[in-house]
């Protein structure tokens, strides 16, 4: 853990973990971590697709302007 992930709220997760004193609250904490990580991955994928579409559009514009 030398470098903290951007957007990863260590303080919040440490507090939630400390409050997870029974099995149901620990499972809820695990579900929260999974859900938030899935949301981050979806956002990253969406950003990647948007950048790819933008690059393709720019390439097609530059390609047709040379003719």
N, C-alpha and C positions, 0 to 999 in steps of 0.2 A: 504494500500500500504506500509506496513512495510517492506516487502521483495520484491525487484524487481525481476521479472522473468529473468532468464538467456536468453540472446539473444533478449530481448525486448528493443528496442531502444527508451526510453522515450523521450530523447531530440529531436530525429528526429520526433516522432509522435506529440510532443507538437508544434514543428515548423510547421508541416503540418496542424495541427488543427488551429493554429493561422492564417495560410494563407488561410484557407477555409472560405472565406467571402461570398460566394453565395451558392445557393442550389446545383448546379452542382459540385462545388469543394468539398462540404461536402459529397455528395454522392460518389464521386470518392475516397475520404478519407476513407469512410466506406467500400467501395469495396476493397480497399487496405488492410485494417485491416482484413477483412474476408479472403481474398486470402492468406495473410501471415500466419494467424492462421491455415488455412487449410493445408498449406505447412508444418507447424510445426507438425501438427497431423499426416500427412502422413509420415514424417520422423521418428517420434516416433514409429509409427506402424511398419514401415520397420525395424527399429532397434530391436524392440521387436521380430519380426518374425525371424530375423537373429540370435538373441541370443537363441531363442527356438530351431532352427535347429542345432546350434552349441552344445547346451546342449544335444540334442537327439543323435547327432553323437558321442559325448564324452561318453555318457552313453552306447551306443551300443558297442563302442570300448572297454571300460572297462568291460562290461558284457561278451564279447567274449574272452577277455584275461584271465579271471579267470578259464576258462574251461581247 
